[in-house]
Amino acid sequence: MTNAIQEVFEQAGCTGSLCVRSLDDDAEVVLGADELVTPASTFKVMIALEAETWFAEGRLDPCEPVRLAAADRTPGFVGVSLFADDAVVSWRDLVVLMLTISDNPATDALLGRVGVDAVNATAARLGLTDTLVVSDLRTMLDSVGEDLGRRDWATGAAWAATASPEELARADELLLNSRALDPKRGTRTTPRDMAELLRLIWTDQAGPAEACARVRTVLSQQLTKHRIASGFRLPARVAAKSGGLFGVIRNEVGVVSYPDGRRYAAAVFTRSPLLADDAAINRAIGTATALAVAELSR
């Protein structure tokens, strides 16, 4: 089975690793499950769990309004990052923005409130020994700008707008060796850790039952359905969180559920050269997951 899954990734033009496990027993299908990977936005599940735990335990009022200032906003391609004006959103609705459309300002606001140390302490408590959040997203993006020889992300983006093709090609080489794309230096996890995190959330062992239920509900509302979900049809249901970074990293973690009660946690991570076939890799994530689930269903 692992050979077939590896071939799926190779045909799509990427390398891949995964851990797909039944939530009813210890059965699993793995490929490089203990290798460190760059999680990209899949790490937002950890932040959501921490925030929802604080809500459930009364440490943070979920209805408290939060002002996201336009002048000091984490860059991104969707949601609040595109707003021209200040936005006011409650803490619990920031969780919705973070998980459904992967909103970056929402993520950094939540992480700034609960703290990187708290998220990492929860990962350690849950036994996710290879998972570590190094910084918020703004700091990560600024580190990329620095690794490209610029002061920060904003000055790097301004430089790129007028750079020559030769300069951009050199920047691409530097990007591939940046801290943000190196799981030994940047935020990191493993497929096994993320599958275990999902198992604990789906069995109410990751935190208060109320917090776990809320994370499950919001993950089921993710807008994009082109990765794990692409490998399944009704009556299967998929609750997931995607993550991508600079056209190199494409990941997704999620749980596939069937009406008969079968549930499978899947954590799939890929890496590709720049300008790879995005659609093909997205489909490969779904195909690889479906192959693993079919094997476990036997």
Helices and strands as residue ranges (DSSP letters): H 2-12, E 15-22, E 28-31, G 40-43, H 44-57, E 65-68, G 70-72, G 79-82, E 87-90, H 91-100, H 104-114, H 116-125, H 137-147, H 153-160, H 165-176, G 179-181, H 191-202, H 209-219, G 228-231, E 237-245, E 249-257, E 263-271, H 278-297
